[in-house]
Amino acid sequence: MMVGGRVAVEASCEEMFSRLSDPRKLEDLVPAVEWVEVLDEDSFTVSMAPSTGLGITPLKLRVNVSDRRDNEGVRLSGEADGGEFTAAFQLRLEFVPDGQASQVRWSAEARFVGLLSSIGQRVLPAIVAAQVEAVVRQAASPT
């Protein structure tokens, strides 16, 4: 499954890069997080229970932050385990200046095995898009 989008935000590329490339800052941005364990500056583990339209879907994510290009972009990739499914994912974020604000262009690719693979093409792209855009908007909000 591949999905992407663009979000205009009232925050600079520098602010967005700082907030979306640091595992310690991502903890407060991701919805439905139960806990985050930062392993090092480039990786962390997340336990979450998001609502997917199919009900609450508990899962654990192992995330790596890579391809950091100061104030221009970053890649988050990893694996998810939800008990009845597993997934591998990659999320690319590009930060484009727009005056004092910026645009965040994003693309996500995910592969599902198990229960979610059968509904992946119909339901999951919208869920992924909503989650990514919620995180981006939260990152743009003043703290």
Disulfide bonds with the S-S distance in Angstrom:
none
